[in-house]
Amino acid sequence: MPDINYESAAPTTPEEAFEAARTLFDTGDDTHVAAAVEAMLSQDSEQAFAIMRGSGNDMDTFERYVSLCREAGLFTRGEAVDLLVEYSDLHPGARP
């Protein structure tokens, strides 16, 4: 994995957040999305993800990304749902 500056990996605008999602959809490369998740994690979100994992409802990297972007106000609820549906269409077995 390349060296990533995690402080600059987090999207700060909706445009940056959508660009990372589009890159994943277009190329299959989740490097930026994964780096953004690491950069955006808070203690509270880490705990929430751990609880979900423990209850058998673990989220994959893209689901975490969309959740964190939604929490940061970068995606509306509708945009988040649309992205997750598109992702599930591209990745059979992913939750919509």
N, C-alpha and C positions, 0 to 999 in steps of 0.2 A: 504494500500500500504506500502511496506517495506521502511525503511529508505534507501535512495540512495545518494551516494556521486556523485552529478551531475558533478563535475569537472572530475572525472574518468570515467563517464558514456559515454562520447563521444569517439567513435572509433578513433584511430589514425593511423591505418593501414587498407589496403583493407581487410586483413584477418579478423580483428576484425569486420569490417563493414558487411562482408558476414556472419560471425558467428552469429551475432545478427539476420540477416534476416533468416538464416536457422533455428535458434531456434524458431522464430515466425512461420515459415512454419511447422516445425515438431511438435510443442507443442501447438500452438495457443496462447502462452503467449507473450504479447507485452510489458511486463514490461521494458525490457532492451531497446527496440526500443523507447518507450515513454520517458524513462529517457535520452536516447541519443538525442532525438529531443530537449528536454528542455536544455540540456547541450550545444547543437550546435547552438541554436537560437541566432541570432544577431538582433540588432534593425532593420536593413534593411530587414532581412528575415521575422521578425515579421510583418513588414509593408506590405511586399509583400503578405504574407498569409492573412492578414486582408483585403487587396484589393480584393484578390481572393474570400474570404468568402463573402464580400459585393456584389460582382458581381454574386454570385450564383455558383461559381466554387471552393467551399471549397475543400481542400485536407484532406483525412483522415491521421491518424498518420503515417501509413507506407509510403504513398505518400510523406509526409513531410520529413520523414527519408531518403528516396531515393533521394529526391531533395537536401537536405542538404549534404548528402554524395557525391553526384555528384558535388555540388558546392565546397566541400572541396578536390576534386580530388581523392576520394576514390573509385569511380565507374566511368568507362567510360560511354559514352552515350549508347552504345550497352548493357553493363552490366545492366545499370539502366532500360532500356526498357525490357530486359529479366526478371528482377526481378519483374517489375510491371505486366508483362503478366502472370508470374507464380502466383503472388498474386491474380490477377483477376480470374485465373482459380480456385484457392482455395476459393475465396470469391465472389460468384455470386453478381453482382451489383457493384463491384468495377470497377473503370475505368482501362483499360489496358494502 
